[in-house]
Amino acid sequence: MVKLSKLLVNMTTEEPVDNLLSKAIQLSEGANASIELFKCGYQSYPSSMNMISPVMLENLRHQQMRAMEDTLDQIASAYRHSPCQINTDVAWAKDITEGVLTKAERFQADIVLHEVAEHPHLLHRLLVPQDWLLLRETQTPLLLCKERPWPERMRLVAAIDPFHDHDQAAEIDLKILQYAQTVAESLGAEFHVLHTYASIPQSAIFDDTVSGDFASIQSQIKKEHEERLTQVVQSFDPEFDLSLLHLVEGEIHQQLPKFVNEKGINMVVMGSLARGMLDRLLLGSSVERVLDAVPCDILVLKPDPQ
């Protein structure tokens, strides 16, 4: 059973953050977890300031950090009516992403909440803004929050692949189910499980005798995936409501957005496995491809370090 005790909220903007903090508080109250509001800052100075002494530059840095602290404290004070514990912290780092990763590790955060900026569909992989770097580099579970607020009655879906062909990928399915169950219980959410699978295209079958029985082959493939999906989920939770299991034919990045919209899903829980640099540049990970296409939040999990 996963325990959520520390939530780290990455504050990346001075814009209103009510939606992000509302989600953190809902999750905190349900899981009995503490919240830490964190902001990592950095200011590069023009070459004309090279004449200023290092002491004065250090004082400027401290002034900016105090201003950041004051801003976070003012935000936190507006939510102190909540029963959950809310703390604040700031850091200064030239590499903002590295500063957040360091904080998450030192704080031992169970989940990092990060508000996702909107990106053009293709350019984000070329521009590589902070949230995409954070997604690719963090080992801490990362809840990528969008603008849509959570309803009173939530629905979340765990996207798994019980036909993984190596141990690391198989282990992450269990992790996805564990986190999805814990978050669902904390939020009182309806917990669905989705598995998408690719069938064999008829054009790939050259034997006429086999091709004539194409429908039965497809039926057998579907049956194998249904049985494996049921087996994995029931091994995880023998009392899981099988009506909330969903098997869909097609690619995950195409079928998951459709499922989210049809079922009114408010959060997707899915894994992100390491890919080669060329694959990431050309295709992106499943998470990156899905993130552009779904209107809801995504909780991204990585395999545990070996």
VOVEXTI-667072 format. One record per residue: x, y, z of N, C-alpha, C in turn; residue number from 1. Coordinates in nm, 3 decimals, m for minus. Layout:
      n_px      n_py      n_pz     ca_px     ca_py     ca_pz      c_px      c_py      c_pz   seq
         X         Y         Z         X         Y         Z         X         Y         Z   NUM
...
END
This chain:
      n_px      n_py      n_pz     ca_px     ca_py     ca_pz      c_px      c_py      c_pz   seq
     0.084    m0.119     0.000     0.000     0.000     0.000     0.088     0.125     0.000     1
     0.066     0.213    m0.095     0.141     0.337    m0.104     0.089     0.435     0.001     2
     0.180     0.504     0.068     0.144     0.605     0.167     0.183     0.742     0.115     3
     0.087     0.833     0.111     0.114     0.971     0.072     0.120     1.057     0.197     4
     0.238     1.103     0.232     0.252     1.185     0.352     0.311     1.323     0.325     5
     0.380     1.339     0.209     0.442     1.467     0.178     0.413     1.504     0.032     6
     0.347     1.618     0.014     0.316     1.668    m0.119     0.398     1.794    m0.144     7
     0.473     1.796    m0.253     0.554     1.912    m0.289     0.487     1.984    m0.405     8
     0.451     2.111    m0.385     0.385     2.190    m0.489     0.488     2.284    m0.551     9
     0.519     2.260    m0.678     0.619     2.341    m0.747     0.553     2.469    m0.800    10
     0.588     2.581    m0.741     0.529     2.710    m0.777     0.617     2.775    m0.884    11
     0.566     2.780    m1.004     0.647     2.828    m1.117     0.605     2.964    m1.169    12
     0.501     3.023    m1.112     0.448     3.146    m1.167     0.391     3.235    m1.058    13
     0.382     3.364    m1.086     0.316     3.457    m0.995     0.167     3.469    m1.026    14
     0.123     3.401    m1.130    m0.018     3.404    m1.167    m0.101     3.334    m1.060    15
    m0.234     3.354    m1.059    m0.318     3.286    m0.960    m0.298     3.135    m0.963    16
    m0.288     3.075    m0.844    m0.259     2.932    m0.834    m0.370     2.860    m0.757    17
    m0.489     2.919    m0.753    m0.597     2.861    m0.675    m0.629     2.718    m0.717    18
    m0.630     2.694    m0.847    m0.663     2.561    m0.897    m0.561     2.457    m0.852    19
    m0.433     2.491    m0.865    m0.326     2.400    m0.825    m0.330     2.372    m0.675    20
    m0.346     2.478    m0.595    m0.347     2.459    m0.450    m0.473     2.388    m0.404    21
    m0.585     2.413    m0.470    m0.707     2.343    m0.435    m0.690     2.193    m0.453    22
    m0.623     2.153    m0.559    m0.597     2.011    m0.582    m0.503     1.954    m0.476    23
    m0.400     2.029    m0.443    m0.306     1.984    m0.339    m0.378     1.966    m0.206    24
    m0.466     2.058    m0.172    m0.538     2.050    m0.044    m0.636     1.934    m0.045    25
    m0.708     1.912    m0.156    m0.800     1.798    m0.163    m0.725     1.667    m0.142    26
    m0.612     1.652    m0.207    m0.533     1.530    m0.194    m0.473     1.519    m0.055    27
    m0.428     1.632    m0.001    m0.369     1.633     0.133    m0.470     1.593     0.240    28
    m0.590     1.650     0.231    m0.692     1.619     0.333    m0.735     1.473     0.327    29
    m0.746     1.419     0.205    m0.786     1.280     0.192    m0.679     1.182     0.236    30
    m0.553     1.218     0.215    m0.442     1.129     0.247    m0.377     1.161     0.381    31
    m0.423     1.269     0.445    m0.361     1.315     0.570    m0.213     1.345     0.549    32
    m0.184     1.420     0.444    m0.047     1.453     0.407    m0.020     1.601     0.429    33
     0.107     1.634     0.451     0.148     1.774     0.462     0.180     1.829     0.323    34
     0.174     1.961     0.310     0.202     2.028     0.183     0.320     2.123     0.201    35
     0.409     2.123     0.105     0.516     2.224     0.104     0.511     2.299    m0.028    36
     0.491     2.430    m0.020     0.496     2.515    m0.138     0.642     2.551    m0.164    37
     0.689     2.527    m0.285     0.831     2.545    m0.315     0.847     2.628    m0.441    38
     0.942     2.720    m0.437     0.975     2.799    m0.557     1.126     2.806    m0.571    39
     1.173     2.775    m0.690     1.315     2.785    m0.721     1.336     2.904    m0.814    40
     1.423     2.996    m0.773     1.444     3.117    m0.852     1.587     3.132    m0.898    41
     1.605     3.219    m0.996     1.739     3.253    m1.043     1.729     3.381    m1.123    42
     1.829     3.466    m1.111     1.832     3.592    m1.185     1.973     3.612    m1.241    43
     1.983     3.616    m1.372     2.113     3.647    m1.434     2.124     3.799    m1.446    44
     2.243     3.849    m1.425     2.264     3.994    m1.427     2.342     4.034    m1.552    45
     2.311     4.151    m1.607     2.381     4.196    m1.728     2.529     4.222    m1.701    46
     2.607     4.218    m1.808     2.752     4.236    m1.793     2.786     4.372    m1.735    47
     2.697     4.469    m1.748     2.723     4.602    m1.695     2.730     4.601    m1.543    48
     2.682     4.494    m1.481     2.685     4.485    m1.334     2.810     4.416    m1.283    49
     2.905     4.386    m1.374     3.027     4.318    m1.332     3.110     4.401    m1.235    50
     3.087     4.532    m1.238     3.163     4.619    m1.148     3.111     4.612    m1.005    51
     2.994     4.556    m0.987     2.937     4.546    m0.852     3.008     4.435    m0.776    52
     3.034     4.457    m0.652     3.109     4.361    m0.572     3.027     4.234    m0.551    53
     3.096     4.120    m0.531     3.027     3.994    m0.503     2.935     4.003    m0.381    54
     2.975     4.085    m0.283     2.893     4.100    m0.162     2.759     4.164    m0.196    55
     2.763     4.267    m0.282     2.638     4.334    m0.321     2.549     4.241    m0.404    56
     2.612     4.162    m0.492     2.534     4.066    m0.570     2.469     3.962    m0.480    57
     2.544     3.922    m0.378     2.489     3.825    m0.282     2.372     3.886    m0.206    58
     2.383     4.013    m0.172     2.272     4.080    m0.103     2.148     4.089    m0.193    59
     2.170     4.115    m0.322     2.058     4.119    m0.415     1.988     3.982    m0.421    60
     2.069     3.878    m0.424     2.013     3.743    m0.428     1.929     3.716    m0.304    61
     1.980     3.754    m0.188     1.906     3.733    m0.063     1.776     3.814    m0.062    62
     1.781     3.935    m0.115     1.659     4.016    m0.121     1.552     3.949    m0.208    63
     1.596     3.895    m0.322     1.501     3.828    m0.410     1.445     3.701    m0.346    64
     1.529     3.630    m0.275     1.482     3.509    m0.208     1.384     3.542    m0.097    65
     1.410     3.653    m0.026     1.315     3.694     0.079     1.182     3.734     0.018    66
     1.189     3.800    m0.098     1.064     3.837    m0.167     0.987     3.713    m0.209    67
     1.058     3.611    m0.256     0.994     3.485    m0.292     0.931     3.420    m0.170    68
     1.002     3.422    m0.059     0.948     3.365     0.065     0.822     3.437     0.109    69
     0.826     3.571     0.102     0.708     3.650     0.142     0.588     3.615     0.054    70
     0.612     3.600    m0.077     0.502     3.567    m0.169     0.442     3.432    m0.134    71
     0.527     3.332    m0.110     0.476     3.199    m0.075     0.403     3.201     0.059    72
     0.456     3.275     0.154     0.390     3.283     0.285     0.253     3.347     0.274    73
     0.240     3.450     0.189     0.110     3.514     0.169     0.011     3.417     0.105    74
     0.059     3.340     0.008    m0.028     3.241    m0.056    m0.070     3.135     0.046    75
     0.026     3.085     0.122    m0.005     2.981     0.220    m0.102     3.031     0.326    76
    m0.087     3.158     0.368    m0.173     3.211     0.474    m0.319     3.214     0.432    77
    m0.343     3.227     0.302    m0.481     3.230     0.253    m0.549     3.094     0.263    78
    m0.468     2.989     0.284    m0.523     2.853     0.291    m0.504     2.790     0.429    79
    m0.465     2.871     0.527    m0.438     2.816     0.659    m0.566     2.770     0.728    80
    m0.685     2.805     0.673    m0.810     2.755     0.729    m0.823     2.604     0.707    81
    m0.746     2.554     0.613    m0.752     2.411     0.585    m0.687     2.335     0.700    82
    m0.738     2.214     0.733    m0.678     2.136     0.842    m0.540     2.081     0.807    83
    m0.500     2.083     0.680    m0.370     2.026     0.643    m0.257     2.124     0.675    84
    m0.140     2.069     0.697    m0.023     2.150     0.728     0.039     2.202     0.600    85
     0.061     2.334     0.593     0.119     2.396     0.473     0.246     2.471     0.512    86
     0.359     2.430     0.455     0.487     2.496     0.479     0.538     2.556     0.348    87
     0.643     2.636     0.357     0.699     2.698     0.237     0.851     2.686     0.237    88
     0.908     2.690     0.118     1.054     2.686     0.105     1.092     2.743    m0.030    89
     1.211     2.803    m0.037     1.262     2.857    m0.163     1.406     2.811    m0.182    90
     1.451     2.818    m0.306     1.590     2.784    m0.338     1.635     2.872    m0.454    91
     1.765     2.876    m0.474     1.824     2.956    m0.581     1.914     2.864    m0.662    92
     1.884     2.850    m0.791     1.964     2.760    m0.875     1.958     2.806    m1.019    93
     2.072     2.808    m1.085     2.075     2.848    m1.226     1.993     2.752    m1.310    94
     2.001     2.623    m1.278     1.921     2.522    m1.345     1.796     2.498    m1.260    95
     1.684     2.558    m1.300     1.561     2.552    m1.220     1.515     2.408    m1.204    96
     1.519     2.330    m1.311     1.475     2.192    m1.303     1.559     2.115    m1.203    97
     1.689     2.134    m1.206     1.777     2.066    m1.111     1.745     2.108    m0.968    98
     1.710     2.235    m0.949     1.673     2.281    m0.816     1.548     2.212    m0.764    99
     1.450     2.191    m0.852     1.327     2.122    m0.812     1.356     1.976    m0.781   100
     1.438     1.911    m0.864     1.471     1.770    m0.842     1.545     1.752    m0.709   101
     1.637     1.843    m0.681     1.711     1.836    m0.555     1.618     1.853    m0.436   102
     1.526     1.948    m0.446     1.430     1.970    m0.338     1.342     1.847    m0.317   103
     1.292     1.789    m0.425     1.206     1.672    m0.414     1.277     1.557    m0.345   104
     1.405     1.540    m0.377     1.483     1.432    m0.315     1.508     1.460    m0.168   105
     1.547     1.581    m0.135     1.576     1.615     0.006     1.449     1.614     0.091   106
     1.340     1.660     0.035     1.212     1.664     0.106     1.149     1.526     0.117   107
     1.199     1.433     0.032     1.142     1.298     0.023     0.993     1.305    m0.011   108
     0.964     1.384    m0.112     0.825     1.403    m0.153     0.767     1.273    m0.208   109
     0.641     1.249    m0.175     0.571     1.133    m0.229     0.511     1.165    m0.366   110
     0.473     1.290    m0.386     0.424     1.337    m0.515     0.464     1.483    m0.532   111
     0.507     1.520    m0.652     0.529     1.660    m0.687     0.413     1.705    m0.774   112
     0.345     1.814    m0.733     0.238     1.871    m0.814     0.295     1.986    m0.896   113
     0.273     1.981    m1.025     0.332     2.080    m1.116     0.226     2.121    m1.217   114
     0.203     2.252    m1.228     0.103     2.300    m1.324     0.165     2.307    m1.463   115
     0.097     2.247    m1.559     0.151     2.235    m1.694     0.113     2.356    m1.777   116
     0.212     2.414    m1.842     0.186     2.524    m1.935     0.133     2.466    m2.066   117
     0.056     2.544    m2.138     0.006     2.500    m2.268     0.117     2.514    m2.372   118
     0.127     2.413    m2.458     0.231     2.414    m2.561     0.171     2.386    m2.698   119
     0.228     2.445    m2.803     0.191     2.401    m2.937     0.219     2.252    m2.949   120
     0.142     2.181    m3.029     0.148     2.036    m3.031     0.285     1.981    m3.065   121
     0.357     2.044    m3.158     0.485     1.989    m3.200     0.604     2.062    m3.140   122
     0.593     2.192    m3.119     0.711     2.270    m3.082     0.764     2.237    m2.944   123
     0.682     2.181    m2.856     0.732     2.163    m2.720     0.852     2.070    m2.714   124
     0.863     1.975    m2.805     0.977     1.883    m2.800     1.104     1.949    m2.852   125
     1.088     2.058    m2.924     1.204     2.131    m2.971     1.245     2.240    m2.873   126
     1.145     2.302    m2.811     1.174     2.410    m2.717     1.218     2.357    m2.581   127
     1.170     2.240    m2.541     1.202     2.174    m2.415     1.189     2.270    m2.297   128
     1.069     2.318    m2.265     1.053     2.405    m2.150     1.066     2.327    m2.021   129
     1.056     2.399    m1.909     1.086     2.339    m1.780     1.001     2.217    m1.747   130
     0.873     2.222    m1.781     0.789     2.110    m1.740     0.824     1.982    m1.814   131
     0.868     1.991    m1.940     0.908     1.871    m2.012     1.040     1.817    m1.958   132
     1.131     1.904    m1.921     1.255     1.859    m1.858     1.224     1.790    m1.725   133
     1.135     1.849    m1.648     1.098     1.790    m1.519     1.037     1.653    m1.539   134
     0.949     1.640    m1.637     0.885     1.513    m1.666     0.989     1.407    m1.699   135
     1.088     1.443    m1.778     1.185     1.344    m1.822     1.288     1.309    m1.716   136
     1.319     1.402    m1.626     1.429     1.381    m1.534     1.388     1.331    m1.396   137
     1.267     1.362    m1.350     1.232     1.330    m1.212     1.206     1.181    m1.192   138
     1.246     1.132    m1.076     1.211     0.996    m1.033     1.093     0.998    m0.937   139
     1.062     1.114    m0.883     0.950     1.128    m0.791     0.819     1.129    m0.871   140
     0.715     1.060    m0.823     0.585     1.067    m0.891     0.545     1.213    m0.917   141
     0.506     1.242    m1.040     0.482     1.379    m1.083     0.338     1.394    m1.129   142
     0.260     1.478    m1.060     0.122     1.504    m1.097     0.120     1.630    m1.182   143
     0.099     1.613    m1.312     0.094     1.723    m1.406    m0.049     1.776    m1.409   144
    m0.068     1.896    m1.355    m0.202     1.952    m1.336    m0.236     2.050    m1.448   145
    m0.356     2.036    m1.501    m0.407     2.128    m1.601    m0.508     2.222    m1.538   146
    m0.565     2.309    m1.619    m0.652     2.414    m1.566    m0.787     2.360    m1.519   147
    m0.831     2.247    m1.570    m0.963     2.196    m1.536    m0.968     2.156    m1.388   148
    m1.061     2.211    m1.308    m1.069     2.176    m1.165    m1.125     2.035    m1.146   149
    m1.101     1.980    m1.029    m1.155     1.849    m0.996    m1.300     1.862    m0.951   150
    m1.388     1.773    m0.999    m1.527     1.776    m0.954    m1.540     1.709    m0.818   151
    m1.658     1.720    m0.760    m1.682     1.658    m0.629    m1.671     1.506    m0.639   152
    m1.721     1.449    m0.747    m1.712     1.306    m0.768    m1.614     1.279    m0.881   153
    m1.494     1.231    m0.848    m1.388     1.215    m0.947    m1.385     1.075    m1.006   154
    m1.327     1.069    m1.124    m1.298     0.941    m1.188    m1.152     0.942    m1.233   155
    m1.080     0.836    m1.200    m0.943     0.825    m1.248    m0.923     0.690    m1.314   156
    m0.826     0.683    m1.403    m0.797     0.559    m1.472    m0.648     0.529    m1.463   157
    m0.616     0.404    m1.433    m0.479     0.355    m1.437    m0.456     0.287    m1.571   158
    m0.359     0.335    m1.648    m0.328     0.278    m1.779    m0.212     0.182    m1.763   159
    m0.237     0.052    m1.784    m0.133    m0.049    m1.765    m0.118    m0.133    m1.892   160
    m0.008    m0.210    m1.896     0.016    m0.301    m2.007     0.063    m0.434    m1.950   161
    m0.029    m0.527    m1.922     0.010    m0.654    m1.859     0.089    m0.747    m1.950   162
     0.116    m0.708    m2.074     0.197    m0.789    m2.164     0.337    m0.733    m2.181   163
     0.383    m0.655    m2.081     0.521    m0.608    m2.084     0.615    m0.726    m2.095   164
     0.723    m0.708    m2.171     0.812    m0.821    m2.196     0.943    m0.814    m2.118   165
     0.953    m0.724    m2.019     1.071    m0.727    m1.933     1.033    m0.682    m1.793   166
     1.117    m0.720    m1.696     1.081    m0.708    m1.554     1.054    m0.565    m1.512   167
     1.140    m0.471    m1.554     1.124    m0.332    m1.511     0.989    m0.277    m1.552   168
     0.948    m0.308    m1.674     0.820    m0.258    m1.723     0.704    m0.328    m1.653   169
     0.720    m0.457    m1.623     0.614    m0.529    m1.553     0.596    m0.475    m1.412   170
     0.705    m0.439    m1.345     0.698    m0.388    m1.209     0.623    m0.255    m1.203   171
     0.634    m0.176    m1.306     0.571    m0.044    m1.299     0.419    m0.055    m1.305   172
     0.366    m0.164    m1.365     0.221    m0.181    m1.364     0.168    m0.192    m1.223   173
     0.238    m0.268    m1.138     0.197    m0.279    m0.998     0.205    m0.144    m0.929   174
     0.310    m0.069    m0.958     0.325     0.064    m0.899     0.212     0.155    m0.943   175
     0.174     0.149    m1.070     0.064     0.230    m1.122    m0.065     0.196    m1.048   176
    m0.093     0.068    m1.031    m0.215     0.026    m0.963    m0.214     0.070    m0.817   177
    m0.100     0.059    m0.751    m0.091     0.099    m0.610    m0.117     0.247    m0.592   178
    m0.051     0.330    m0.673    m0.071     0.475    m0.661    m0.212     0.514    m0.700   179
    m0.265     0.453    m0.806    m0.400     0.485    m0.849    m0.500     0.452    m0.740   180
    m0.483     0.338    m0.674    m0.575     0.299    m0.568    m0.566     0.396    m0.449   181
    m0.443     0.432    m0.411    m0.424     0.524    m0.298    m0.484     0.661    m0.328   182
    m0.458     0.713    m0.446    m0.512     0.845    m0.483    m0.665     0.838    m0.492   183
    m0.717     0.730    m0.549    m0.862     0.715    m0.561    m0.928     0.711    m0.423   184
    m0.868     0.639    m0.330    m0.923     0.633    m0.194    m0.913     0.768    m0.125   185
    m0.803     0.841    m0.147    m0.784     0.972    m0.084    m0.884     1.074    m0.135   186
    m0.921     1.062    m0.264    m1.011     1.160    m0.326    m1.154     1.109    m0.337   187
    m1.179     0.986    m0.293    m1.312     0.930    m0.309    m1.349     0.914    m0.455   188
    m1.251     0.877    m0.537    m1.270     0.871    m0.683    m1.307     0.730    m0.728   189
    m1.378     0.724    m0.840    m1.408     0.598    m0.906    m1.283     0.553    m0.981   190
    m1.240     0.430    m0.957    m1.110     0.380    m1.001    m1.128     0.283    m1.119   191
    m1.086     0.326    m1.239    m1.091     0.243    m1.359    m0.951     0.194    m1.394   192
    m0.945     0.084    m1.469    m0.819     0.033    m1.522    m0.836     0.013    m1.673   193
    m0.741     0.063    m1.750    m0.746     0.055    m1.896    m0.622    m0.013    m1.950   194
    m0.643    m0.103    m2.046    m0.532    m0.162    m2.121    m0.564    m0.153    m2.268   195
    m0.475    m0.093    m2.346    m0.492    m0.089    m2.490    m0.397    m0.190    m2.554   196
    m0.441    m0.249    m2.662    m0.358    m0.350    m2.727    m0.366    m0.333    m2.879   197
    m0.260    m0.376    m2.945    m0.255    m0.369    m3.091    m0.281    m0.506    m3.148   198
    m0.378    m0.516    m3.235    m0.407    m0.643    m3.301    m0.323    m0.656    m3.428   199
    m0.328    m0.772    m3.492    m0.252    m0.795    m3.614    m0.333    m0.747    m3.734   200
    m0.278    m0.656    m3.814    m0.353    m0.613    m3.933    m0.364    m0.727    m4.033   201
    m0.478    m0.737    m4.097    m0.501    m0.847    m4.191    m0.399    m0.847    m4.304   202
    m0.351    m0.730    m4.341    m0.253    m0.721    m4.449    m0.121    m0.789    m4.415   203
    m0.098    m0.813    m4.283     0.027    m0.875    m4.240     0.022    m1.027    m4.250   204
    m0.096    m1.084    m4.278    m0.111    m1.229    m4.284    m0.111    m1.271    m4.431   205
    m0.012    m1.352    m4.468     0.006    m1.388    m4.609    m0.047    m1.527    m4.642   206
    m0.059    m1.612    m4.541    m0.108    m1.748    m4.563    m0.259    m1.743    m4.584   207
    m0.308    m1.788    m4.700    m0.451    m1.781    m4.732    m0.535    m1.860    m4.634   208
    m0.484    m1.974    m4.587    m0.563    m2.056    m4.494    m0.577    m1.985    m4.360   209
    m0.472    m1.914    m4.321    m0.478    m1.839    m4.195    m0.562    m1.714    m4.213   210
    m0.544    m1.646    m4.325    m0.616    m1.523    m4.350    m0.766    m1.545    m4.352   211
    m0.808    m1.662    m4.399    m0.950    m1.692    m4.403    m1.013    m1.700    m4.266   212
    m0.931    m1.726    m4.166    m0.982    m1.735    m4.029    m0.935    m1.615    m3.947   213
    m0.922    m1.502    m4.014    m0.868    m1.382    m3.949    m0.951    m1.340    m3.829   214
    m1.084    m1.348    m3.839    m1.171    m1.304    m3.729    m1.147    m1.386    m3.603   215
    m1.125    m1.516    m3.619    m1.103    m1.600    m3.500    m0.967    m1.571    m3.438   216
    m0.868    m1.535    m3.524    m0.737    m1.497    m3.470    m0.749    m1.370    m3.386   217
    m0.821    m1.273    m3.440    m0.840    m1.148    m3.367    m0.915    m1.173    m3.236   218
    m1.014    m1.260    m3.242    m1.091    m1.294    m3.121    m1.002    m1.359    m3.016   219
    m0.912    m1.445    m3.060    m0.821    m1.513    m2.968    m0.724    m1.414    m2.903   220
    m0.674    m1.320    m2.985    m0.583    m1.217    m2.932    m0.655    m1.135    m2.824   221
    m0.777    m1.095    m2.854    m0.853    m1.017    m2.757    m0.878    m1.096    m2.629   222
    m0.911    m1.224    m2.644    m0.936    m1.309    m2.527    m0.812    m1.321    m2.440   223
    m0.696    m1.337    m2.501    m0.571    m1.348    m2.425    m0.544    m1.220    m2.346   224
    m0.569    m1.106    m2.409    m0.548    m0.979    m2.338    m0.649    m0.961    m2.226   225
    m0.773    m0.998    m2.248    m0.875    m0.990    m2.143    m0.837    m1.076    m2.024   226
    m0.795    m1.199    m2.050    m0.760    m1.291    m1.941    m0.639    m1.240    m1.864   227
    m0.540    m1.191    m1.937    m0.419    m1.141    m1.870    m0.449    m1.015    m1.789   228
    m0.529    m0.925    m1.843    m0.566    m0.804    m1.771    m0.641    m0.838    m1.642   229
    m0.737    m0.927    m1.653    m0.814    m0.968    m1.535    m0.725    m1.034    m1.431   230
    m0.633    m1.118    m1.478    m0.542    m1.187    m1.386    m0.456    m1.089    m1.308   231
    m0.398    m0.992    m1.380    m0.310    m0.894    m1.315    m0.385    m0.811    m1.212   232
    m0.504    m0.762    m1.249    m0.580    m0.675    m1.159    m0.633    m0.754    m1.039   233
    m0.680    m0.876    m1.061    m0.731    m0.956    m0.949    m0.618    m1.001    m0.857   234
    m0.499    m1.019    m0.911    m0.383    m1.049    m0.824    m0.352    m0.929    m0.736   235
    m0.372    m0.811    m0.790    m0.350    m0.689    m0.713    m0.460    m0.668    m0.611   236
    m0.586    m0.685    m0.653    m0.702    m0.665    m0.565    m0.812    m0.764    m0.604   237
    m0.824    m0.874    m0.529    m0.924    m0.976    m0.563    m1.067    m0.923    m0.564   238
    m1.091    m0.810    m0.496    m1.227    m0.756    m0.487    m1.253    m0.643    m0.587   239
    m1.161    m0.623    m0.680    m1.177    m0.514    m0.776    m1.302    m0.538    m0.861   240
    m1.379    m0.432    m0.883    m1.501    m0.439    m0.963    m1.464    m0.456    m1.110   241
    m1.488    m0.576    m1.166    m1.446    m0.605    m1.302    m1.520    m0.521    m1.406   242
    m1.630    m0.459    m1.367    m1.700    m0.371    m1.461    m1.621    m0.244    m1.488   243
    m1.518    m0.218    m1.407    m1.435    m0.100    m1.423    m1.304    m0.132    m1.496   244
    m1.293    m0.256    m1.547    m1.181    m0.294    m1.633    m1.219    m0.264    m1.778   245
    m1.123    m0.208    m1.854    m1.153    m0.171    m1.992    m1.040    m0.218    m2.083   246
    m1.075    m0.292    m2.186    m0.980    m0.337    m2.288    m1.018    m0.272    m2.420   247
    m0.923    m0.198    m2.479    m0.952    m0.122    m2.601    m0.844    m0.153    m2.704   248
    m0.887    m0.182    m2.825    m0.792    m0.208    m2.932    m0.739    m0.076    m2.989   249
    m0.607    m0.068    m3.003    m0.547     0.052    m3.061    m0.426     0.097    m2.983   250
    m0.361     0.202    m3.032    m0.243     0.259    m2.967    m0.286     0.345    m2.848   251
    m0.205     0.342    m2.741    m0.239     0.413    m2.617    m0.257     0.562    m2.642   252
    m0.170     0.624    m2.723    m0.178     0.769    m2.742    m0.299     0.810    m2.825   253
    m0.360     0.713    m2.894    m0.480     0.743    m2.971    m0.607     0.709    m2.893   254
    m0.605     0.597    m2.820    m0.725     0.548    m2.752    m0.747     0.609    m2.614   255
    m0.640     0.640    m2.544    m0.656     0.696    m2.410    m0.729     0.830    m2.411   256
    m0.695     0.925    m2.499    m0.771     1.051    m2.502    m0.920     1.029    m2.531   257
    m0.953     0.935    m2.619    m1.093     0.904    m2.646    m1.162     0.851    m2.521   258
    m1.094     0.760    m2.452    m1.149     0.702    m2.330    m1.173     0.809    m2.224   259
    m1.076     0.898    m2.207    m1.087     1.005    m2.108    m1.210     1.091    m2.135   260
    m1.232     1.125    m2.258    m1.346     1.210    m2.293    m1.479     1.135    m2.281   261
    m1.482     1.011    m2.323    m1.607     0.934    m2.318    m1.650     0.903    m2.175   262
    m1.554     0.874    m2.088    m1.586     0.834    m1.950    m1.581     0.950    m1.851   263
    m1.543     1.068    m1.896    m1.535     1.181    m1.804    m1.427     1.163    m1.699   264
    m1.309     1.119    m1.742    m1.198     1.092    m1.651    m1.131     1.223    m1.609   265
    m1.098     1.234    m1.481    m1.035     1.356    m1.428    m0.885     1.341    m1.402   266
    m0.837     1.215    m1.397    m0.694     1.193    m1.376    m0.653     1.061    m1.440   267
    m0.541     1.064    m1.510    m0.480     0.944    m1.565    m0.356     0.912    m1.483   268
    m0.340     0.785    m1.446    m0.218     0.739    m1.378    m0.148     0.645    m1.475   269
    m0.026     0.680    m1.515     0.045     0.598    m1.613     0.195     0.603    m1.589   270
     0.265     0.509    m1.650     0.410     0.501    m1.633     0.485     0.563    m1.749   271
     0.609     0.597    m1.722     0.697     0.652    m1.824     0.828     0.575    m1.818   272
     0.860     0.502    m1.925     0.982     0.424    m1.931     1.086     0.497    m2.014   273
     1.213     0.471    m1.984     1.322     0.536    m2.056     1.319     0.497    m2.202   274
     1.347     0.594    m2.289     1.355     0.571    m2.433     1.488     0.626    m2.483   275
     1.527     0.579    m2.600     1.648     0.632    m2.661     1.628     0.777    m2.701   276
     1.737     0.851    m2.715     1.729     0.993    m2.748     1.663     1.015    m2.884   277
     1.695     0.930    m2.983     1.636     0.947    m3.115     1.486     0.923    m3.111   278
     1.442     0.819    m3.039     1.299     0.790    m3.027     1.227     0.907    m2.960   279
     1.287     0.963    m2.856     1.222     1.073    m2.785     1.209     1.195    m2.873   280
     1.311     1.221    m2.957     1.306     1.338    m3.044     1.199     1.322    m3.151   281
     1.190     1.203    m3.209     1.099     1.181    m3.320     0.955     1.156    m3.275   282
     0.940     1.080    m3.166     0.807     1.035    m3.127     0.763     1.086    m2.991   283
     0.858     1.109    m2.901     0.821     1.140    m2.764     0.776     1.015    m2.692   284
     0.768     1.020    m2.561     0.717     0.905    m2.486     0.565     0.902    m2.496   285
     0.506     0.790    m2.451     0.360     0.781    m2.450     0.300     0.894    m2.367   286
     0.364     0.925    m2.254     0.313     1.031    m2.168     0.313     1.164    m2.242   287
     0.422     1.195    m2.310     0.433     1.323    m2.380     0.329     1.334    m2.492   288
     0.304     1.224    m2.558     0.207     1.225    m2.668     0.065     1.235    m2.614   289
     0.039     1.172    m2.501    m0.094     1.176    m2.442    m0.121     1.312    m2.378   290
    m0.020     1.371    m2.316    m0.038     1.494    m2.240    m0.096     1.605    m2.326   291
    m0.057     1.611    m2.451    m0.111     1.713    m2.542    m0.257     1.689    m2.574   292
    m0.300     1.563    m2.564    m0.431     1.526    m2.619    m0.541     1.512    m2.515   293
    m0.506     1.502    m2.387    m0.611     1.484    m2.285    m0.632     1.614    m2.208   294
    m0.756     1.642    m2.167    m0.783     1.766    m2.092    m0.763     1.751    m1.942   295
    m0.737     1.629    m1.896    m0.730     1.604    m1.751    m0.586     1.599    m1.703   296
    m0.569     1.583    m1.572    m0.438     1.573    m1.510    m0.379     1.434    m1.532   297
    m0.245     1.426    m1.526    m0.177     1.298    m1.543    m0.075     1.280    m1.430   298
    m0.087     1.168    m1.359     0.012     1.131    m1.258     0.110     1.035    m1.325   299
     0.235     1.080    m1.337     0.339     1.004    m1.409     0.430     0.934    m1.309   300
     0.450     0.804    m1.329     0.535     0.724    m1.242     0.651     0.666    m1.321   301
     0.767     0.657    m1.257     0.885     0.595    m1.317     0.915     0.464    m1.245   302
     0.981     0.371    m1.314     1.024     0.248    m1.246     1.118     0.280    m1.132   303
     1.116     0.199    m1.027     1.211     0.219    m0.918     1.352     0.193    m0.967   304
     1.452     0.270    m0.920     1.591     0.248    m0.961     1.636     0.106    m0.929   305
     1.710     0.049    m1.022     1.758    m0.088    m1.003     1.881    m0.089    m0.913   306
END
